[in-house]
Amino acid sequence: MKNILLSLAAITLGGMMLSAQNISNPEDGKYTITNGDVTMTIDASRGGKIVSYKYQDQEVLSQSRFPNSFGSTFWTSPQSDWNWPPVREYDSMAYEAAGLESDSLVLTGQKSERFGMRIRKSFTADEKTGAITITYTIINESGQTRQVAPWEITRVPNGGMVFFQAKETVPANRMKGLPFTFEKGAAWFVMDEDRANRKINADGKGWLAFCDNGLMFVKKFQDLDPSQPAPAEAEIQIYANPGKTYVEIEEQGAYTKLEPGDELSWSVTWYLFPYETEAEPSKAALKKALKTIRK
């Protein structure tokens, strides 16, 4: 992994100025990683969220201005530990630039007052595959044993379809389920409008994909055994917000015990590329997604 172009719209933290190729003067806390035709923008000032992911000029993430409806964030699982709203130190408070480690941009969050843990995020581009890998690290600084799972929540516009390999989906969080179909070797959800909050859990195969407007967005992550997710959670979760708003494509890692001072690292690799397809199940779309994750 090399030749990553990091253009920085902000990074002077604690009097520290990072230096690397193509880093601009600080202004608003946003970093952009460019890998070929793909760009990813991370806002350190707003929870280290991924606020944009584009192929050339075409955006794939939700750009809603309402809280908890845009970009991609990271929480700890299970949600029953903190209920709602999300833990501010993980989700919305400013992250600091820990530095540039090799070819990676590293951001570190603030320690949670309630749970005594903090989150570190590392972003690395691979020019050979066009992918960007995000490694999330949960650090237990509480002085107590904790048990958590990592959880990435990515919001996309309500349009197109989501698919992954699974034999069934089940309604989650006491919500109405989503109308997945099971054919051609995968589970498929063609996005629609509904007035209810809807969410499902599923045991997948370590990847999921979203297609819309001539693009395919694929995420690759650890494939879990059904016994590994946190209680009442799952390897893959899909949430649809009411109306024609946004959909969350989510995945989780294994539920893990962390002793004081322990760290848990978990990686998700993102791919984005042109792919013309109708919003309907097809063997061609499944084949393309599987070929992508095998790069």
C-alpha positions in Angstrom: 0.0 0.0 0.0 1.6 3.3 -1.1 1.2 6.6 -2.9 -1.9 7.6 -1.0 -2.8 11.2 -1.6 -4.0 12.9 1.6 -5.5 16.3 1.1 -6.2 17.9 4.4 -8.6 20.8 5.0 -7.7 20.8 8.7 -5.1 19.6 11.0 -3.5 21.6 13.7 -4.3 20.0 17.0 -2.6 20.8 20.2 -0.1 22.9 18.3 0.9 19.9 16.2 1.2 20.3 12.4 1.3 17.0 10.5 3.3 17.0 7.3 2.9 14.6 4.4 2.5 14.9 0.6 -0.4 17.0 -0.5 -1.7 18.1 2.9 -3.1 21.6 2.8 -3.3 24.2 5.6 -5.9 23.5 8.3 -9.4 25.0 8.2 -12.4 22.9 9.0 -11.3 19.5 10.3 -11.9 17.5 7.1 -9.4 15.1 5.6 -9.8 13.6 2.1 -8.1 10.4 1.0 -7.8 10.0 -2.8 -7.2 6.6 -4.4 -7.5 6.8 -8.2 -11.1 7.9 -9.0 -12.3 7.3 -5.4 -12.3 9.9 -2.7 -13.2 9.5 1.0 -13.7 12.6 3.2 -13.5 12.2 7.0 -14.6 15.0 9.4 -12.5 14.8 12.6 -14.5 17.6 14.1 -17.7 15.6 14.0 -16.9 12.2 15.5 -14.3 11.2 12.9 -17.3 10.4 10.6 -16.8 9.5 6.9 -19.0 12.3 5.5 -18.4 11.6 1.8 -17.4 8.7 -0.4 -17.3 9.4 -4.2 -16.4 7.8 -7.5 -15.2 10.8 -9.5 -17.9 13.4 -8.7 -20.7 10.9 -7.8 -21.6 10.6 -4.1 -22.7 7.3 -2.6 -23.4 8.3 1.1 -26.4 10.1 2.5 -25.8 13.8 2.6 -28.8 14.6 4.9 -28.4 17.5 7.2 -30.3 16.0 10.1 -28.4 14.4 13.0 -27.8 10.6 12.8 -28.8 10.5 9.1 -25.7 11.1 7.1 -22.3 9.6 6.3 -20.7 6.7 8.2 -20.1 6.4 11.9 -18.9 3.8 14.5 -20.5 2.6 17.7 -19.9 -0.1 20.2 -22.4 -3.0 20.4 -24.7 -4.1 21.9 -26.9 -1.0 21.7 -28.6 -2.1 24.9 -25.5 -1.0 26.8 -26.2 2.7 26.0 -29.7 2.6 24.4 -30.1 6.1 22.7 -28.6 8.5 21.8 -25.2 7.2 20.7 -22.2 7.7 22.9 -21.1 11.3 22.1 -17.3 10.6 22.5 -17.6 7.8 19.9 -20.1 9.3 17.5 -20.1 13.1 17.4 -17.3 14.7 19.6 -14.1 15.8 17.9 -11.3 13.3 17.2 -7.6 14.3 17.3 -5.0 13.5 14.6 -2.7 10.9 16.2 -0.4 11.2 13.2 0.4 9.6 9.9 1.5 6.0 10.5 3.2 4.7 7.3 0.4 5.2 4.7 -2.4 5.6 7.1 -4.3 8.5 8.5 -5.0 7.9 12.2 -7.6 9.7 14.3 -8.2 9.2 18.1 -11.5 9.9 19.9 -12.1 11.1 23.4 -12.5 8.8 26.4 -16.1 8.1 27.2 -16.9 9.5 30.7 -19.6 6.8 31.1 -17.8 3.7 29.8 -14.1 4.6 30.1 -13.3 3.5 26.5 -12.1 5.4 23.5 -12.1 4.8 19.7 -9.2 5.0 17.3 -9.7 5.0 13.5 -7.1 4.3 10.9 -7.7 4.9 7.2 -5.5 3.2 4.5 -5.8 3.2 0.7 -4.6 0.4 -1.5 -3.9 1.6 -5.0 -3.8 -1.9 -6.4 -7.4 -2.6 -5.6 -8.8 0.9 -5.4 -10.1 0.1 -1.9 -9.8 2.0 1.3 -9.6 0.1 4.6 -10.9 1.5 7.9 -9.5 -0.1 11.1 -11.5 0.7 14.2 -9.8 0.1 17.6 -11.8 0.0 20.9 -9.4 0.8 23.8 -10.5 -0.1 27.3 -9.1 2.6 29.7 -11.9 2.0 32.3 -10.0 -0.1 34.9 -12.9 -2.6 34.6 -13.5 -5.6 32.3 -15.8 -4.7 29.4 -17.5 -6.8 26.8 -18.2 -5.1 23.4 -18.4 -5.7 19.7 -17.4 -3.2 16.9 -20.2 -1.7 14.8 -20.0 0.4 11.6 -23.1 2.2 10.5 -23.2 3.6 7.0 -26.1 5.7 5.7 -26.9 5.7 2.0 -29.8 7.3 0.1 -33.0 5.4 -0.2 -32.7 4.1 -3.8 -31.3 1.1 -5.6 -30.8 -2.1 -3.7 -28.8 -3.8 -1.0 -27.7 -7.5 -1.1 -25.5 -10.0 0.6 -25.3 -13.8 1.1 -27.8 -15.0 3.7 -30.5 -17.6 4.0 -32.9 -15.5 6.0 -33.4 -12.2 7.8 -35.2 -11.5 11.0 -36.9 -8.3 12.3 -34.6 -6.5 14.8 -35.1 -4.1 17.7 -38.8 -4.8 17.8 -39.2 -3.1 14.5 -41.0 -4.2 11.3 -38.9 -6.3 9.0 -37.8 -5.5 5.5 -39.1 -7.2 2.4 -36.0 -9.2 1.4 -36.2 -11.8 -1.3 -33.9 -14.9 -1.3 -32.9 -16.0 -4.8 -29.9 -16.3 -7.1 -27.7 -17.2 -4.2 -28.3 -14.0 -2.0 -30.7 -11.9 0.0 -31.9 -8.8 -1.8 -33.7 -5.7 -0.7 -35.0 -3.4 -3.4 -35.4 -0.1 -1.6 -39.0 1.3 -1.2 -41.0 3.8 0.8 -42.7 2.9 4.0 -44.0 5.0 6.9 -42.5 2.7 9.5 -39.0 2.3 11.0 -37.8 -1.1 9.8 -34.7 -3.2 10.6 -33.4 -6.7 10.1 -30.6 -8.9 11.5 -28.8 -11.5 9.3 -26.0 -13.9 9.5 -24.0 -13.1 6.4 -20.7 -14.2 4.7 -18.4 -11.2 5.5 -19.6 -8.7 2.9 -22.5 -6.6 1.8 -23.2 -4.5 -1.3 -25.3 -1.5 -2.3 -26.1 -0.5 -6.0 -27.6 2.8 -7.2 -27.1 5.3 -10.0 -24.6 3.3 -11.9 -22.3 2.5 -8.9 -21.6 -0.5 -6.8 -20.5 0.0 -3.2 -19.1 -3.1 -1.5 -18.0 -3.6 2.1 -15.8 -6.5 3.2 -15.4 -7.5 6.9 -15.0 -10.5 9.2 -17.4 -13.3 8.6 -18.9 -14.3 12.0 -20.2 -17.5 13.3 -23.8 -17.1 14.5 -22.6 -17.4 18.1 -20.1 -14.5 17.9 -22.3 -11.3 17.6 -23.3 -9.4 20.7 -26.7 -10.3 22.4 -29.7 -9.3 20.2 -27.3 -8.1 17.5 -26.0 -9.6 14.2 -23.1 -9.7 11.7 -25.3 -7.7 9.2 -28.0 -5.2 10.0 -30.1 -3.1 7.6 -32.2 -0.3 8.8 -34.7 1.7 6.7 -35.8 5.1 7.9 -39.4 6.1 7.2 -40.2 7.5 3.8 -37.8 8.3 1.0 -35.0 9.3 3.3 -32.0 7.0 4.0 -31.1 3.4 4.7 -28.3 2.2 7.0 -26.1 -0.7 5.8 -24.4 -2.0 8.9 -22.0 -4.7 10.0 -20.6 -5.9 13.4 -17.6 -7.8 14.6 -17.3 -10.4 17.3 -18.5 -9.7 20.9 -15.2 -9.6 22.8 -14.1 -9.4 26.5 -11.6 -6.5 27.1 -9.6 -6.5 30.3 -8.4 -3.1 31.5 -5.8 -1.8 29.0 -6.9 -4.2 26.3 -7.6 -3.1 22.7 -9.9 -4.7 20.1 -9.1 -3.9 16.4 -11.5 -4.6 13.5 -11.2 -3.7 9.8 -13.7 -3.0 7.1 -12.6 -2.6 3.5 -14.6 -0.3 1.2 -14.8 -0.6 -2.6 -16.6 1.8 -5.0 -16.8 1.5 -8.8 -19.1 2.0 -11.8 -21.6 -0.8 -12.3 -24.7 -0.4 -14.4 -27.6 -2.6 -13.2 -31.3 -2.6 -12.7 -32.5 -2.5 -9.1 -33.4 -6.2 -9.1 -31.8 -9.5 -8.1 -29.3 -10.8 -10.6 -26.5 -13.4 -10.8 -24.4 -10.8 -12.5 -24.5 -8.4 -9.6 -23.7 -11.2 -7.1 -20.8 -12.4 -9.3 -19.4 -8.9 -9.4 -19.6 -8.4 -5.7 -17.9 -11.7 -5.0 -15.2 -11.0 -7.5 -14.5 -7.6 -5.8 -14.1 -9.0 -2.3 -11.6 -11.7 -3.6 -9.2 -9.0 -4.9 
